[in-house]
Amino acid sequence: MMAQPLPLPDPVKLRDDFRAAYALIDLVGDCVTVELRNKAGGYDPPFTIKAKVSGFKLEELIAGGPARQGDLRAIARASALPAGMRRLEAKDRVTWRGRPMAVLNYDDATHALGGEVLGVELWLRG
């Protein structure tokens, strides 16, 4: 008996579906202001993007682990970030709902598909 091929999705359709899903962040996301610290020690002019901001789930808060209650994750469309922008670091500021926060992690791998970065996930504390 011959093995049946796996019913894999069409990669082009899958990429298009993911792009459409990430575009929804512009509809359901909150405005987040980003300020990049420059070499002179000041901040470059801020810019605003839309991001889906949420807290960590209770099961993600492990005693002695790095995530703390009150930490947030923000997912933004990669294409909403300025072209050529460097990765965000702890020295940069992100403001959400008037609350300034530090960037603990910048993840552009989790929301990539076929080598294309569709979203960037930020781990925020403030």
PyMOL commands that set and color helices and strands:
alter all, ss='L'
color gray80, all
select helices_A, chain A and resi 11-23+25-28+58-60+78-80
alter helices_A, ss='H'
color red, helices_A
select strands_A, chain A and resi 30-35+47-55+72-77+93-96+99-107+112-113+116-117+119-125
alter strands_A, ss='S'
color yellow, strands_A
deselect
rebuild
show_as cartoon
